[in-house]
Amino acid sequence: MSDPVIEARAHLARAVKQHGRDHEITRQARAAYQEARLVAYVQATVDAAPPLSPETRAKVAAILAGAPALDAASTEEAAA
């Protein structure tokens, strides 16, 4: 299986070569490359971390979903 980050980087390089640095196709390829790098980073971080508590999982999920991270006080209030 090939590495998605390497594939995205190669696609970006082809886009720059064929269309130039400021073309819409290149911008899309750059965004896809950044996304692939982020996914790889998050996966490596999760793999290296100890098991997460349900509270920590909820915080991480909220961050990834674009919501503000839950702090301990708001988590306790929600549980009450």
Order of alpha helices (4+ residues) and beta strands (2+ residues): alpha-alpha-alpha-alpha
